[in-house]
Amino acid sequence: MLVFALVALYILIALVLVIGLLIHGVKPSKTLAWLLAIFTIPVGGILLYIMLGRNRRKKRLSRLRKDALQIPSFPNSILQNTSSPKYRKLMTLIESVSDFAPTDKNAVTLLEDGKLTFHN
């Protein structure tokens, strides 16, 4: 009875993984290889697929992108108040590359000499 239950559980898990592979499988060769591993290596094939088969980085990256889209953007008051079209293009470029709007009242000091940079 216990053996039957374990075999049924194995088949159920394998079917769920197969359906997931067929729906989300990107490359047919990869999908076929994982199907072969799941059905030819009892228990080990399922464990291997769970540990190695899923692309967790891709899921994490899409989740991070979704979270980044939910961050509210602040108004482009500086961009709207810029009178020079040359600076407006530059500010638009900065915002599109870094996803942060430029702000005013910032200061930068360029340190070209090591002694000035790393003073005692």
N, C-alpha and C positions, 0 to 999 in steps of 0.2 A: 504494500500500500504506500509506504514511504517512497519507494523507488518510483512508483507511478506518479506521485505528486511532484517529485523532483524533476522527472522527465517532462511532465506537463509544464512546470514552471520554466524549465530551460527552453522549451519550444515556444512558450508565450513570450519570453524575453527576446528570443531570437527573432520572432516574427515582428515584434515592435521595432527592433533594431533594423530589420530588413526594410520595413515600411519607411522608417526614417532615412535609411540610406537611399532608397529609390526616390524619395521626395527631394531630399537635399543633396544628393550625390552630384558632385560637380563634374568629375571626369569619369567616363564609363569604365576605364581600366582600373581606377582606384576603387570604384564601387564594386566591380566584379571581384577584385582581390579581397576586399573586406567580406563580401558574401562567402567567398571560398573559405576564408579563415574562420568565420563564424560557424559554418556548418561542418568543417572538417576537423577542427580542433575543439573538442567538447570542453565547455566551460572556459578554457583558455582563450578561445577566439573571442568570446564575449568580453572577457576581462581585458584583452588586448585592445579591442575596439573602444571600450569605455575609457581606457587610459591613453591611448595613442591616436585613435581614429577621429575624434572630434577636434575641430579647429577652434580651440578656446581663444586664441589670440584674435581671430577674426570677430568672434562674438564680443569680446571685451572691447575691441576697437569700435565696433558699431554702437555698443552701449555708451562708450565715452563720447562719441560724436553726438549721440542723441542727447546726452546730458549737457554737452556744450551748446547745443541749439536752444536749450531751455534757459540758459543764462540770459537775463535781460540785458539788452544793450542800452547804453545811456544816450541821451540826445546828442545830435551832431551840431551843437550850438557853435563850436569853434569852427567847424567846417563851413557852416552857413555864414559866419561872420567874416570869413576870409575874403578879401576883396580881389586879391590877385589870382587870376586863373592858373598861373604857374604853380603857386603853392596849393591851390585847391586840388590839382591833379596829383601832386606829391602826397597830400594828406589822404586822398582817396586810395592811392597805391599802398600807403602804409597801413591803412585800415583793412584793405582786402588781403594783404599778405599776412598780417599778424592777428587779425580778428579783434584788434583793439583800436578804438578811436584815439587819435592824437589829442593830447591835452596841452593846455598852456601853462605858463609860469613854472617851467622846468628849467634846470640849469645843468650843463655838462662841462666838466673840466677835463681836457685831454692832458694826460701826463706822458710826456715823451721821454723823460729821463728816468733811469732807474733810481737815482738818488732821491728825486722828488717823490717817486711812487712809493719807495720802501724806506722812508726816513726812519731814523732810530727813535 
